[in-house]
Amino acid sequence: MFKAIFSKQKRRLKAMWERYDLVFKQPAKTSRETFKKKDTYILKLSFEDQEIEGFGECSPLWTLSIDPKQYYSEKLDWVCANINDWQDFIYSDELSKYPSIQFGLETALLDLENGGKRLIFDSNFTEGKDSIEINGLVWMGDYEFMAQQIEDKINAGFKCVKLKIGAIDWQNEKQLLQNIRNRFSANEMELRVDANGAFSKEKVTDKLKFLADLNIHSIEQPIEAKQPILMADLCASTPIPIALDEELIGIKNYKDKEELIQQVKPQYIILKPSLIGGIKSCNEWIEIANKNKINWWATSALEGNIGLNSIAQFAYQTGNKMPQGLGTGELFETNFKTPLTLKGNKMHFEV
């Protein structure tokens, strides 16, 4: 993944990091928690003899990430102090405890390698010749708030809409989904739902049956993670496809990834680079999924625009044509400069 300019180690690097607060325009609610702001960390690399800079975003999601919060700044200091030995530690057992730093370091190196132009992977996307279809995300809230978001996504031209469910009354959530399906067939509008593990063992089967009657495309993480036997039973009998999401977090080595996929046999997996160890780890999951005839898509996890840009470029260069679960950077009051723009349901890279 990294070219000769780094592998030969002829040019010395220097590194620094800075913390930023990303403040939400309005609270973003899941079945697990409500976000009003989150912190993110920007890693900046440069050559000692040249003023080219590469940026990577290290964006842990503290209630979900395995990254140890109490040691996070200390680990970033260590990475910067030892940056010229990055090849020795980027995929080490020690840094695998900090998957968001692995992703930030990978992308900062790739940005620097490609001239500091916010270019991670050269492709038709980054040349402005192609775009990425994304799903429209509907955040949790009261009925009226969610209904308005749905209207906004439909009016913007989205053909794939994902609803986060499990926080408000199930009857209201059912009504929202039923209203969409009454207006649009499954061919006209792909509906995805994300339960973030909110369904109980006792009620999950009935809820999956209801969702199947509405021709829901898929459900992400219907039950809490780390219940492989129950999840395997659900995936074997489910009337709608199940996508593993939180289930992938914390699984670091290739063999354990294979064992999870072969045991649970999900219909899809969701790849969040900041949470599962970056590009190399995502590529391992993709390889295993392909071997087992399982499809996937990539999803951002509340990164700022630097991380979002990296995830978009990664997703495109894989060749996956499914609508990707990419944010638009519009959740936050302030954000970083970005080459990404959204036109309807398509993400573009401005050259």
N, C-alpha and C positions, 0 to 999 in steps of 0.2 A: 504493500500500500504506500510505503514511503520510498522515494526514489534515491538515486545515488548521492544527491547533494547532502542527504543526511546519513546514509549508510556508511559513507566514507569518513564522516566526521572531520572533515578538513576545516570547517568553519565553526567557530565557537558561537554559542548562543547565549543570550541573556533573557531573563524572564521576570515578570512582575504580575501581581494580581490586584484587583480592586473589587470591593463589595458594593452592590447597588440594591436599593429597594425598588421593587416593582409594585406600584399601588394600583389596585383594581378600580376601574371607573364605578363599578357597583359590585357588591359581594358576589362571588362565584361559589355556588353551593353544589355539593355532591351529597350522596347518602352518608358519607363519612364525616364531612366537616364543611365549614364555610370559610372561604379565603377572602380577606380584605387587602392583604399585601403579602408578598413573598420576597425573600432575598435571593439574589443570584450573584455569581462571582465571575468576573471576566479575567481570563488569563491572556496576557499579552507576551508574545515571543518576538524576538528580533535577533538579527546577526550582530555581532559586536562590531563588524567592519562595514555595516550597511544599514540604512535607515528604513528598511522594509519591515513591516510589522504584521504578524499573524495573530488573529484573535480567536479564542475559543470560549464558549460559555459553559461554566460548571454550575448546573442549576438543580440542586437537590430539592426534593419535595419531602420536607422533614417527617411528616406523618406516614410516609410511604417508602421513602428511600432507605436503604440499609446504611448509607453514609453516616458515620458517627458524628453527630453535630458538635459535640464538645471538643473534638480534635480536628475539626474541618479546617479552620484557619491555619493551625499548626502544620497540617499536611500540605496545604498549598504553599506555605513558606518553605517546607522541605523540598517540594517539587521544584520551586523556583531556584533554590540554592544549589540543587543538584541537576539542573536542566541539561547539562552536557552529558550526563549519563542516562538520558531518558530511555535509551534502548534497553537498558538493564532493568528498568522498573515499570515501564508503562503497562505491561501485562503481567506483572508480578502478583503473587498471592497478596502481598501487602496492599498494593494499590487497588486490587480488585475489591477491597473493602469500601472503596470510594468510587463507585461506577460513574458518578457524574463528573468526577475529576478526570477519569480515563477518557470520557467523551470530549471534555473540554480540551484536554491535551492533544488528543488525536486531531481534532479539527483545527486547533491553533497551529499545529505542525503542518497540516495540509494547506492551510491558508498561506502560511509563510512560504512553503515549498512552491506554491503557485503564484507567488509574487505579491502577496498581501492585498489581493483584490476582492476579498470575500468569496473567493472561488475555491470550493472544496473538491468538487469533481467536475471536470470539463465534460460537457454534454450538449445535446441540442437544447436542453432546457436553459443552461447558462449562456448559450449563444443566442437566446431569444427566439429560437425556431420552434419551440414546443412548450406546452404548459402541463400542469398537473391538476387533475380533477380532485377536489376535496369534498368531504362531507360538511354539511352545515350543522354546527353543534348547538343544541338547545340546552341551556343550563337549567338546573332545578330552581323552583320558586313556587309561588302560588299559581293557581290555575290561570289567572289572567296574564301573569308575566310570561308563563311558558307559551300560552296561546299566541301572544304577541310576537314572541321570538319565532315561532313556527311560521306565522304570516310573513315576517321579515325575510326568512330564509326562502320561502316559496316565491315571494316577489323578487328576490335577488337572482332567481334562476337556478337554485340548487335542485338537483335530481336525486340527491342522497342526503337524508337528514338523520342525525343521530340525537336521540333524547337520553339524557341522564335521568334515570328513574329510581324510585326506592325511598324518596325523602318525603313526598307529600302523600296524601291519601290515595291508596291504590285505585279506588273508584274514579277519582279525578284523572289519574294517569291513564287509566283504561279509556276514559272518555276522550282525552286528547288524542290518543292513538286512533281510536275509532273515527273521530272527526276527520283526521287526515286520510284514512283509508276510504272513507265515504266519498271523498273528493277526488282521490287519485288511486288508480290501480297500482299493483305491485310493479307493473311494467313502466308506469309513469313516474313513480316515486319509490325509491328504495328507502326503507325505514330500518334503522339500526337502533338498538337500545343498549344502555350500559347501566347495569345495576350496582356496580362497584361492591359486589358481595352482599347486597342488602336482603336477598331472599332467604327465608328460613328453610331448613330441611323439610319441615312439615308442609310448607305452602308452595315450594318451588315448582313441583310438578304441575299443579293446577294453573299456576301463572304461565308456565311455558306453553301449556295447551291453549290458553286464551291468546297468547301472542302468536301462536301458529295459525289460529283462525284469521288473524289479520295479515297473514303473509309477511310477517316481520322477517327481514333478511337474516338477522343474527342478534344474539345477546352476548354482551361482554360480561364475564365474571358474575354469573347469577348468584353464586354462593361465595362465602368468604374463602380466601385462598388457604392452601395447606390442608386440604381435605381430599387427598388424591383418590381415595377409594370411592367416596361419594361423587366426586366430580367425574370419575371414570364411568360410574353407573349412569349419571345424567347424560354424558356424551353418547353413551351407547343406546340410550332410549329416547333421547330428546326429539320432540317434533319440530324444533327449529335449530339451526346451527348454533353451536356455542363457541365463543372465542375466549381463549385464556388471555388474561391481562396481568393482574397482580400476581397470578400464579408463577410468572416467570422471574419475578424479582428475587434476588439473592441466590439464584442458581448459577454457579460460576463456571464449572468445568464441563467439558463437552459430554462426558459420559453421563453426568447427572441430567443434562439437558435431554439427551437421547432417552434416558429412562423415564423421564416425565412424559415426553411425547408418546412413547410406546405404551406406557401404562394408561394414560388418560385418554389418548386418541381423540383430541378435540377436532372440531371441524375447521377452526381458524386459530391463529395466534396473533397477538397484538405486540408490535415491537416499539418500545419507548427507549431510545438510546441512552438518555440521561439516567434511566432507572436500572438498566440491565447491562451496563458496561461498555457502551459505545458501539462503534462501527464493527470492530472485529467480533464482538459478541453477537451482534445482530446478524452478521454473516453466518456465524455458526448456527444460530437458530433457523435461518433461512435454509441452509444446507440440510439440516435435519428435517425440517418441515417438508422440503421437496422430496426427500427420500421416502417420507411417509405419506406423500400425496395430500398434504395439508396446505391450505393457502394462508395468506397473511396480509396485513397492511401495517404501515408505520403510523405512529401517533405521537404528536408532541405532548409534553407534560408541563404546561405553563412556563415554558422557557420564554426569555425575551427574544428579540428579533435576531440576535446573533446565533443562538442555538436553533431557532426555527429555520433560519436560512440553511444551516448545516443539515438538519433533518430532511428538509425538502430536497436538497441536492442529492443526499444519500438515497432517499426513496426513489427519485427519478432514475438514477443510474442503475438500479436493480432491474428495471424493465417491468415492474409490477404495474398493471393498468387499472387496478381497483381504485375507487375513490379513497384517497389517503385521509387520515384523521389529523390534518395539520391545522393549527391555530392560524389566526390572521394578524396577530400582534395588536389587535384593536381592543383587547380587554383592559389594557393598562393606560393610566393617565399619561405617563411618559414611557418612552421606549428608545431603543437604539436605532440609528439609521439603518435602513435595510434596502436591498435591491429588489425585494419581493413586492409584487402588487397583486391585487385580487380583482379580476374582471368576471362578474357573475360567479360561477362556481369553479372557475379556473384560476390557478395561481401561476403567475408569470415572473420571470427574472428579467429586470430591466437592464439592458446592456448599455 
